[in-house]
Amino acid sequence: MQVLTKRYPKNCLLTVMDRYSAEVRNMEQVVMIPSLLRDVQLSGPGGHARAGAPDLYTYFTMLKTIRVDVDHGLLPREEWQAKLAGGKAHEAENEAAAMEAEDEELEAQFHLHFSSLHHILTHLIQKAQQVTRKYQEMTGQVQ
């Protein structure tokens, strides 16, 4: 497992981002054969898998993709909109107008998104740990 080298306050978003990246890198190092994770459900409370829940392979690929964004940043806004909308400029204009109307609430929006991001990253850290643990159980690598 990778050790964090940077020191930030415990509840700092940068700390959570570093923990997330380290945990996903650890998952990638442990999971040598990702295809073993296909069609394996993550057990929920009581040891039962949720109906319709994604398999571990889906979690594995999602966690890796998010780690790249956390480590390297997002695409520039124009590229991201073009990629998602296929060049739908009208939707981008509507979104820009809505953002201007909300300028007065920027601080409240910032705190909402900041705390949400912190919560989501913490939840994703737990998912990475669960995928790693389940893979280790499946391959007999339980420590």
C-alpha positions as protocol buffer text, in pm:
chain_id: "A"
residue {
  index: 1
  type: MET
  ca { x: 0 y: 0 z: 0 }
}
residue {
  index: 2
  type: GLN
  ca { x: 122 y: 347 z: -82 }
}
residue {
  index: 3
  type: VAL
  ca { x: 194 y: 588 z: 199 }
}
residue {
  index: 4
  type: LEU
  ca { x: 87 y: 949 z: 183 }
}
residue {
  index: 5
  type: THR
  ca { x: 387 y: 1183 z: 172 }
}
residue {
  index: 6
  type: LYS
  ca { x: 206 y: 1515 z: 175 }
}
residue {
  index: 7
  type: ARG
  ca { x: 67 y: 1653 z: 501 }
}
residue {
  index: 8
  type: TYR
  ca { x: -252 y: 1854 z: 499 }
}
residue {
  index: 9
  type: PRO
  ca { x: -513 y: 1902 z: 773 }
}
residue {
  index: 10
  type: LYS
  ca { x: -723 y: 1588 z: 828 }
}
residue {
  index: 11
  type: ASN
  ca { x: -1046 y: 1723 z: 675 }
}
residue {
  index: 12
  type: CYS
  ca { x: -872 y: 1905 z: 390 }
}
residue {
  index: 13
  type: LEU
  ca { x: -1001 y: 1816 z: 44 }
}
residue {
  index: 14
  type: LEU
  ca { x: -641 y: 1765 z: -71 }
}
residue {
  index: 15
  type: THR
  ca { x: -594 y: 1501 z: 199 }
}
residue {
  index: 16
  type: VAL
  ca { x: -902 y: 1314 z: 80 }
}
residue {
  index: 17
  type: MET
  ca { x: -790 y: 1342 z: -283 }
}
residue {
  index: 18
  type: ASP
  ca { x: -445 y: 1205 z: -194 }
}
residue {
  index: 19
  type: ARG
  ca { x: -601 y: 921 z: 7 }
}
residue {
  index: 20
  type: TYR
  ca { x: -830 y: 838 z: -284 }
}
residue {
  index: 21
  type: SER
  ca { x: -545 y: 829 z: -535 }
}
residue {
  index: 22
  type: ALA
  ca { x: -331 y: 616 z: -303 }
}
residue {
  index: 23
  type: GLU
  ca { x: -615 y: 373 z: -233 }
}
residue {
  index: 24
  type: VAL
  ca { x: -700 y: 329 z: -602 }
}
residue {
  index: 25
  type: ARG
  ca { x: -332 y: 281 z: -691 }
}
residue {
  index: 26
  type: ASN
  ca { x: -317 y: 16 z: -421 }
}
residue {
  index: 27
  type: MET
  ca { x: -628 y: -149 z: -569 }
}
residue {
  index: 28
  type: GLU
  ca { x: -466 y: -147 z: -914 }
}
residue {
  index: 29
  type: GLN
  ca { x: -150 y: -309 z: -774 }
}
residue {
  index: 30
  type: VAL
  ca { x: -343 y: -580 z: -589 }
}
residue {
  index: 31
  type: VAL
  ca { x: -592 y: -662 z: -868 }
}
residue {
  index: 32
  type: MET
  ca { x: -366 y: -838 z: -1117 }
}
residue {
  index: 33
  type: ILE
  ca { x: -650 y: -997 z: -1317 }
}
residue {
  index: 34
  type: PRO
  ca { x: -939 y: -749 z: -1332 }
}
residue {
  index: 35
  type: SER
  ca { x: -1155 y: -985 z: -1538 }
}
residue {
  index: 36
  type: LEU
  ca { x: -1200 y: -1200 z: -1225 }
}
residue {
  index: 37
  type: LEU
  ca { x: -1415 y: -918 z: -1091 }
}
residue {
  index: 38
  type: ARG
  ca { x: -1676 y: -956 z: -1366 }
}
residue {
  index: 39
  type: ASP
  ca { x: -2018 y: -1071 z: -1244 }
}
residue {
  index: 40
  type: VAL
  ca { x: -1907 y: -1060 z: -879 }
}
residue {
  index: 41
  type: GLN
  ca { x: -2135 y: -848 z: -665 }
}
residue {
  index: 42
  type: LEU
  ca { x: -2022 y: -643 z: -369 }
}
residue {
  index: 43
  type: SER
  ca { x: -2192 y: -773 z: -58 }
}
residue {
  index: 44
  type: GLY
  ca { x: -2398 y: -520 z: 130 }
}
residue {
  index: 45
  type: PRO
  ca { x: -2508 y: -521 z: 492 }
}
residue {
  index: 46
  type: GLY
  ca { x: -2587 y: -872 z: 611 }
}
residue {
  index: 47
  type: GLY
  ca { x: -2374 y: -1028 z: 337 }
}
residue {
  index: 48
  type: HIS
  ca { x: -2640 y: -991 z: 67 }
}
residue {
  index: 49
  type: ALA
  ca { x: -2577 y: -822 z: -269 }
}
residue {
  index: 50
  type: ARG
  ca { x: -2819 y: -550 z: -380 }
}
residue {
  index: 51
  type: ALA
  ca { x: -3033 y: -638 z: -681 }
}
residue {
  index: 52
  type: GLY
  ca { x: -2918 y: -446 z: -989 }
}
residue {
  index: 53
  type: ALA
  ca { x: -2597 y: -324 z: -825 }
}
residue {
  index: 54
  type: PRO
  ca { x: -2291 y: -294 z: -1050 }
}
residue {
  index: 55
  type: ASP
  ca { x: -2036 y: -574 z: -1042 }
}
residue {
  index: 56
  type: LEU
  ca { x: -1686 y: -530 z: -900 }
}
residue {
  index: 57
  type: TYR
  ca { x: -1535 y: -489 z: -1246 }
}
residue {
  index: 58
  type: THR
  ca { x: -1760 y: -188 z: -1306 }
}
residue {
  index: 59
  type: TYR
  ca { x: -1648 y: -36 z: -976 }
}
residue {
  index: 60
  type: PHE
  ca { x: -1284 y: -113 z: -1061 }
}
residue {
  index: 61
  type: THR
  ca { x: -1296 y: 67 z: -1396 }
}
residue {
  index: 62
  type: MET
  ca { x: -1498 y: 360 z: -1257 }
}
residue {
  index: 63
  type: LEU
  ca { x: -1256 y: 412 z: -967 }
}
residue {
  index: 64
  type: LYS
  ca { x: -957 y: 407 z: -1204 }
}
residue {
  index: 65
  type: THR
  ca { x: -1119 y: 660 z: -1439 }
}
residue {
  index: 66
  type: ILE
  ca { x: -1200 y: 897 z: -1155 }
}
residue {
  index: 67
  type: ARG
  ca { x: -843 y: 865 z: -1022 }
}
residue {
  index: 68
  type: VAL
  ca { x: -707 y: 994 z: -1353 }
}
residue {
  index: 69
  type: ASP
  ca { x: -930 y: 1303 z: -1322 }
}
residue {
  index: 70
  type: VAL
  ca { x: -830 y: 1354 z: -957 }
}
residue {
  index: 71
  type: ASP
  ca { x: -458 y: 1322 z: -1039 }
}
residue {
  index: 72
  type: HIS
  ca { x: -445 y: 1514 z: -1368 }
}
residue {
  index: 73
  type: GLY
  ca { x: -743 y: 1747 z: -1357 }
}
residue {
  index: 74
  type: LEU
  ca { x: -1044 y: 1771 z: -1581 }
}
residue {
  index: 75
  type: LEU
  ca { x: -1059 y: 1851 z: -1948 }
}
residue {
  index: 76
  type: PRO
  ca { x: -1098 y: 2221 z: -2024 }
}
residue {
  index: 77
  type: ARG
  ca { x: -1465 y: 2318 z: -2006 }
}
residue {
  index: 78
  type: GLU
  ca { x: -1501 y: 2365 z: -2383 }
}
residue {
  index: 79
  type: GLU
  ca { x: -1357 y: 2020 z: -2458 }
}
residue {
  index: 80
  type: TRP
  ca { x: -1573 y: 1858 z: -2191 }
}
residue {
  index: 81
  type: GLN
  ca { x: -1892 y: 2019 z: -2328 }
}
residue {
  index: 82
  type: ALA
  ca { x: -1802 y: 1923 z: -2684 }
}
residue {
  index: 83
  type: LYS
  ca { x: -1733 y: 1565 z: -2575 }
}
residue {
  index: 84
  type: LEU
  ca { x: -2058 y: 1530 z: -2378 }
}
residue {
  index: 85
  type: ALA
  ca { x: -2296 y: 1730 z: -2593 }
}
residue {
  index: 86
  type: GLY
  ca { x: -2146 y: 1652 z: -2931 }
}
residue {
  index: 87
  type: GLY
  ca { x: -2127 y: 2023 z: -3002 }
}
residue {
  index: 88
  type: LYS
  ca { x: -2470 y: 2128 z: -2872 }
}
residue {
  index: 89
  type: ALA
  ca { x: -2390 y: 2498 z: -2829 }
}
residue {
  index: 90
  type: HIS
  ca { x: -2746 y: 2589 z: -2734 }
}
residue {
  index: 91
  type: GLU
  ca { x: -2730 y: 2389 z: -2409 }
}
residue {
  index: 92
  type: ALA
  ca { x: -2396 y: 2550 z: -2321 }
}
residue {
  index: 93
  type: GLU
  ca { x: -2546 y: 2898 z: -2369 }
}
residue {
  index: 94
  type: ASN
  ca { x: -2842 y: 2815 z: -2143 }
}
residue {
  index: 95
  type: GLU
  ca { x: -2606 y: 2682 z: -1878 }
}
residue {
  index: 96
  type: ALA
  ca { x: -2393 y: 2999 z: -1893 }
}
residue {
  index: 97
  type: ALA
  ca { x: -2700 y: 3219 z: -1848 }
}
residue {
  index: 98
  type: ALA
  ca { x: -2812 y: 3014 z: -1548 }
}
residue {
  index: 99
  type: MET
  ca { x: -2467 y: 3042 z: -1392 }
}
residue {
  index: 100
  type: GLU
  ca { x: -2472 y: 3420 z: -1422 }
}
residue {
  index: 101
  type: ALA
  ca { x: -2808 y: 3434 z: -1245 }
}
residue {
  index: 102
  type: GLU
  ca { x: -2665 y: 3231 z: -958 }
}
residue {
  index: 103
  type: ASP
  ca { x: -2354 y: 3446 z: -902 }
}
residue {
  index: 104
  type: GLU
  ca { x: -2508 y: 3585 z: -584 }
}
residue {
  index: 105
  type: GLU
  ca { x: -2513 y: 3239 z: -427 }
}
residue {
  index: 106
  type: LEU
  ca { x: -2154 y: 3142 z: -511 }
}
residue {
  index: 107
  type: GLU
  ca { x: -2035 y: 3097 z: -153 }
}
residue {
  index: 108
  type: ALA
  ca { x: -2329 y: 2874 z: -63 }
}
residue {
  index: 109
  type: GLN
  ca { x: -2282 y: 2673 z: -383 }
}
residue {
  index: 110
  type: PHE
  ca { x: -1911 y: 2639 z: -313 }
}
residue {
  index: 111
  type: HIS
  ca { x: -1971 y: 2499 z: 35 }
}
residue {
  index: 112
  type: LEU
  ca { x: -2237 y: 2261 z: -93 }
}
residue {
  index: 113
  type: HIS
  ca { x: -2018 y: 2125 z: -374 }
}
residue {
  index: 114
  type: PHE
  ca { x: -1706 y: 2119 z: -159 }
}
residue {
  index: 115
  type: SER
  ca { x: -1873 y: 1913 z: 115 }
}
residue {
  index: 116
  type: SER
  ca { x: -2039 y: 1690 z: -146 }
}
residue {
  index: 117
  type: LEU
  ca { x: -1707 y: 1624 z: -317 }
}
residue {
  index: 118
  type: HIS
  ca { x: -1546 y: 1544 z: 18 }
}
residue {
  index: 119
  type: HIS
  ca { x: -1829 y: 1301 z: 97 }
}
residue {
  index: 120
  type: ILE
  ca { x: -1819 y: 1136 z: -246 }
}
residue {
  index: 121
  type: LEU
  ca { x: -1442 y: 1089 z: -239 }
}
residue {
  index: 122
  type: THR
  ca { x: -1464 y: 936 z: 108 }
}
residue {
  index: 123
  type: HIS
  ca { x: -1733 y: 697 z: -17 }
}
residue {
  index: 124
  type: LEU
  ca { x: -1521 y: 607 z: -323 }
}
residue {
  index: 125
  type: ILE
  ca { x: -1222 y: 535 z: -95 }
}
residue {
  index: 126
  type: GLN
  ca { x: -1438 y: 282 z: 87 }
}
residue {
  index: 127
  type: LYS
  ca { x: -1546 y: 126 z: -245 }
}
residue {
  index: 128
  type: ALA
  ca { x: -1181 y: 91 z: -354 }
}
residue {
  index: 129
  type: GLN
  ca { x: -1099 y: -77 z: -23 }
}
residue {
  index: 130
  type: GLN
  ca { x: -1396 y: -314 z: -65 }
}
residue {
  index: 131
  type: VAL
  ca { x: -1296 y: -409 z: -420 }
}
residue {
  index: 132
  type: THR
  ca { x: -939 y: -474 z: -306 }
}
residue {
  index: 133
  type: ARG
  ca { x: -1051 y: -679 z: -6 }
}
residue {
  index: 134
  type: LYS
  ca { x: -1297 y: -887 z: -213 }
}
residue {
  index: 135
  type: TYR
  ca { x: -1032 y: -957 z: -479 }
}
residue {
  index: 136
  type: GLN
  ca { x: -789 y: -1067 z: -210 }
}
residue {
  index: 137
  type: GLU
  ca { x: -1054 y: -1300 z: -66 }
}
residue {
  index: 138
  type: MET
  ca { x: -1128 y: -1445 z: -411 }
}
residue {
  index: 139
  type: THR
  ca { x: -761 y: -1512 z: -485 }
}
residue {
  index: 140
  type: GLY
  ca { x: -665 y: -1632 z: -136 }
}
residue {
  index: 141
  type: GLN
  ca { x: -446 y: -1329 z: -63 }
}
residue {
  index: 142
  type: VAL
  ca { x: -626 y: -1233 z: 257 }
}
residue {
  index: 143
  type: GLN
  ca { x: -376 y: -1079 z: 495 }
}
